[in-house]
C-alpha cells in the first residue's frame, strides 16, 4: 500500500518561497496521478495542483497559477510543489494525495474523493 510523506513546510515572509516534497515511503509514485491539497483553519480542503502520470500534464487552481509549480522526479520517487511569491492567504496545512484510477489530471480543481492515499500534511505559514 502506498504511503506518502510530505516535508518542506515552515514559516516564511510574504513574497518568499518554499518547496514542498511528497515522497513515497512505500510504493512507487509512477503509477499515480498526484495532487496537492490545502486546508486552512475553518475552511474546506481545496485542490491546489495536480500532475499526471507519464506526460507531465499539470493543473493549477487560479489562486496559485503563475506562482506555484508542480513537478515529479520518478527516479527519486518524489513530487514537488515549488511555491513562490507566497501570500498570507496561502497559509494552510498542505497535503499530497495519490489517485490510482486516473492517468491524467482533469482540467478542473482536484476533488478529494478521487484520491485514495494521503500524506499526513505539512504546515505552511506565511506571515511577517
N, C-alpha and C positions, 0 to 999 in steps of 0.2 A: 504494500500500500504506500502511495506517495506521501511523503512528509515534507512540508515546506517550512523554511526558517527565514524570516526577514531580519535585516540588520541595516544599520546606517542612519537611523533616526537620530534626532537630537534637537538642541536649541540653536536657532540661527536668527540673525537680524533680518529685517525686511530688506529685500534685494539680494540676499545671499543665496547660496546653493547647497544642496545636499544630493548625495547619490544613495538611493536605497538599493539593497540587494535582496533577491529572493533565491535562496539556494535549496536544492533538494537533498535532504539528508538521507533519504531512501527513495529509490526510483529514479527515472530519467525524464527530464523535462521535455525532451524532443517530441514526445507523444502527446503533448498537451498544448492547448491554447492557454496562455497565461494572461491574467488581468490583475491590475492594481485597483483596489477599492480604498475608500477612506471614510471615516466616521468621526465627526466632531461631536462634542458633548451636546446632548439634547437634539441632535439631528439624525436623520436616517442615513444609513450607509449609502454611498454613491459610487458608481463606477467612474474611474478616472482615465484608465488607459488599458489597451489590450494589444497583444501581439500574437500573430498566427503561428502555426507550427513551422512550416518549412520556407514559406515565401516571404516571411518577414512583414506581411501586411499588418498595418497597425491602425489603431483608432485612438482618438483623444477627445475627451469631453471639452466643450467650448471653453470652460473655465480655466483649462490648463494648456490649451492649444498654443503652440509657439513658445511655451516656457518649459514644458516637460518633454522628455524623450525616453521612450521605452526601447530596450534592446535586449537581445539574448545572446549568450555565449554558450553554445551547446557543449563545447569542449570542457567548459568549467561547470556545466550543469546549473547555470545561473541566469536569471533575468534581472535586468537593472531598470531603475527609474531615475533618470537624471532630472533633477528639479532645479531650475534656475529662476532668477527674479522672483523669489518667494515672497508671498504676501501674508499678512496676518490671517487672512481667511483660508489659507492653506493649512492652518493648524488643525491637526486631526491625528487619530490613530490610522496608520496605513497598513493594509493587508494585501498580500498576494494570494491568488487563488488559481486553481487549475481546472480546466474543462476537458474531460476525456472524450466527449462525443463530437465536438466540433473540430474542423480543420482550419477554419479561417475565423478571424474576428468579424463580427457583424458590423455594419455601418451605423450602429447606434450604441447608446450607452450600455455597457455590460450589465447584465441582470444577475444578481446574486444567486438566484435559483438555478442558473445554468452551470454553476461551478460546484464541483464535487469535493475538492480538497482545499483547505485553508491553512494559512500560517497563523501564528499567534499574534502578529501585529507588531509594529514599531511606531513609537510616538514621534511626531514631528511638531515642534512648537516654533512659530515664527513671531518673534517679539523683540522690541528694542529695550 
